[in-house]
Amino acid sequence: MPATRQQLSQREIDQVLGHYAIGQVHSIKELAEGSVYSPKVVIDTQRGKLLLKRRARGLDIPAVVAFSHEVVLSCLKLGMCVPPLLATKTGNSLVQFEDHVYELFVFIEGIPFDRSPAMIMSHAQQAGALLGEVHRTLDQVQTRFEASTEPTIIDLTRISILKSSNLSLSQETRDQLVGLMQYGDELAKANAQSTGLVHGDWHPGNMIYRASEIVAVCDFDNTRVGSRTREVAQAMIHFSLKTPTKGQSAQNCDPDPDLGAMRSFWQGYVSAAPQPSTARVCIGLMPAVMIDEALASFPAQAAIGISPQADSMLVAVARKASWFDEHQSELIAMLEAAQ
């Protein structure tokens, strides 16, 4: 079964809001978006609309939260469009209640990423350009807290999940996925570049648009030192993948991406990036990145149990990763011509 979305209790909300000077609360409404493990509510107050969020487990270590808050505050000072973070009455940027960590932001109104033919290329281009600007800005960020470091670009330890008897994948498909991950790991090592701070979760759900313009980028929870090449490759996947149409499942959705969106994202990124990116490496990493990201969502011990939904998702990822691998040459030529 898919994970159940967690919710904030009224007791939690009352206790946490008591730490802030926000005046009268007019209404509270759940925001059922983002990670199911990080519940959120939009609160209409005398100070305007605010977003209260409980940090997901693993990202709720106070030092980790404090680091990401320093990044957000630095980005604000440097002119980036990020939701302002509210301080408590005592000047803290987070609240700890029982065994959870909470944060309060200004809520920014907007619309989500629009995949319609009229908007997708403009939205993708904006997202690519903003990622380049964020990378430039993160090079200027200085923090007192130490950032976590991405241990490796492709995590080959996750290959063990592909050996689980609970997966419906054929042996041929399993072997292919292992090969694609190993190729991605070798490609990354052979073309290693210096690491830098990355946003860590650059996907459409973390962008807020108004018409064709991005008005804010959210969620610096996963910001760390890592590979910007991987971040670009992963982002191009997210912004160009087609979503299932009515009646389709992820397993039978078209595996090919929206090429216009991919090209637009790339053009936006290279126009603003602090360092040149190589189309060949970004495209070459895509299959391994897709598989690695999918396996990261599986339980550490796959033998404990894999849900039918997770198994179905991996089947869909295998189809898409195979398509990217088979069409590398055309995709590289497309991006190189777009620079």
Residue, then its C-alpha position, 0 to 999 in steps of 0.5 A: m500500500p502507498a504511504t498514508r499522508q501524515q497530518l498535523s494535529q490541532r494540538e501540534i498547530d496550537q503549540v507551535l504557533g504559540h512560539y510566533a507573534i502572528g496575531q489572530v488566526h482566521s483559518i487553517k487549511e491542510l496543504a496536501e502537497g509534497s512529501v507525505y511524510s512532511p505535513k503542511v497547513v496554510i494559516d490565514t493570520q493577521r500577518g497574512k497567509l503562512l505555511l506551517k510545516r513539520r519536517a520529515r524524519g531524517l531531515d529533522i535533525p536540528a543542525v540540518v534544519a539550521f543549515s538549510h535555514e541559513v541557506v534560505l536566509s542567504c538566498l533571500k539576502l542575495g535576491m533569490c525568490v524563496p519564501p521568507l522564513l519567520a522567526t519565533k518570538t525568541g528569534n529562532s528559525l525553528v520550533q521543537f515540540e515533543d520529538h518533531v521539528y517545525e518551521l513557518f514560512v510566508f505562503i506564496e500564492g501561485i500555480p503549479f508547473d503547467r504541462s499544457p502545450a501552451m505553457i510547458m516550454s516556457h515553464a521549463q525554460q524558466a525552471g532551468a534558468l532559475l536552477g542556474e541562478v540558484h547554483r550561482t547564488l549557492d556559490q556565495v552562501q556562507t554558513r556556520f553549520e556544515a553541509s552534508t555531502e552526497p557520498t556518491i553520484i550513483d549509489l551502487t549499493r542500491i543494486s541489491i534491491l534489484k535482486s529481491s524476489n518480490l519484484s516482478l521484473s524479468q531477469e533480463t530487465r534486472d540485468q539491464l538496470v544494473g548495467l545502466m547504473q554501473y555505466g552511469d557510475e563509471l561515466a560520472k567518475a570519468n567526468a568528475q567535476s568539483t562539487g558544490l552546494v545543490h538544491g537537492d530536490w529540483h522538480p516541478g512541485n517545488m516551483i511556484y509560477r504566475a503565468s509563465e514566470i516563476v515567483a518562488v522556489c521552495d524546499f531547501d530541505n535536501t540542500r547539500v554538497g553534491s554533483r551539479t551535473r546529476e542535479v541538472a540531469q535529474a531536473m531535466i528528467h522531472f521537467s520533461l517526463k510525460t504524465p499518464t493520460k486518463g486511463q493510462s497507468a505509469q507502466n503504459c505511459d509513453p516512455d519518451p519525454d517531452l523533447g521541447a520541454m527538455r530542450s527548453f530546460w537545458q537552454g535556460y540552465v546553460s544561459a545562467a549556470p556558473q560553470p559550463s555543463t556537458a550535454r553528453v554527460c548529462i544525457g549519459l547519466m539520465p538512465a542511472v539517475m532515474i533508476d537510482e532515484a527510484l530505488a532510493s524510495f524503496p525500503a532499505q531491506a527490500a526483502i521485507g516487502i515491496s508494495p505493488q505500487a512501488d513494483s509498478m513504479l519501477v517497471a515504468v522507470a525501467r521502460k523510461a530508462s531504457w528509452f533514454d539509453e537507446h536514444q542517447s545520441e539524438l538527445i545529445a545532438m539536440l542539446e548541443a544544437a540548443q546551446 
